[in-house]
Amino acid sequence: MAKTILSVDDSSSIRQMVSFTLKGAGYEVIEAADGQEGLEKAKAKTVDMVLTDQNMPRMDGLTLIKNLRALPAYRSVPILMLTTESGDAMKAQGKAAGATGWLVKPFDPQKLLEVTKKVIG
């Protein structure tokens, strides 16, 4: 059974690139355009990993992570930040919110696959 990944980003081109990369490696991908939609989709179907942007309308990535970590089903699910934000302060906030790891945009598709394999197999 394919592992399912939720990709949350307000940029449709980033979502398409993430989907293309992950689907090509055999993963199932669910897309959401912002944190609010991501939270709704995560509640509707538990996924194996969440990949989220930070800066989005309606709900940002850190708020999404905090909301997901509050749900029993998402206490141990890997959550990766995929964002242009690369400062140490933002990384510390991400870690405090419960982020498992960090990838900086523009991302390298090979790196995304390596990190995904490492966290969910």
C-alpha angles and dihedrals in degrees: 000000000000118000113243123228126192112215114198118187135131090220110086091199091056091047090050093049092047092047093047092049096046097040088051088059092050102263124133112234130204115192130210128181097214143002095271093054089043092054091049092050092045090053091048095052127013110232132201096233139007123214112191140178118222106219110057138134121260095013129015126219097260092052090048091052092049091049092048093047089054089062115084091224091058102044092104103020111119112251118192126192113223105187147131087241108101103157120125092237092056091046089051090051090049092051091047090051090052105265113160096205149343136241122182124221132268083052129202108236091216091053090049090054092046093051092044092051090048095053103036106012 
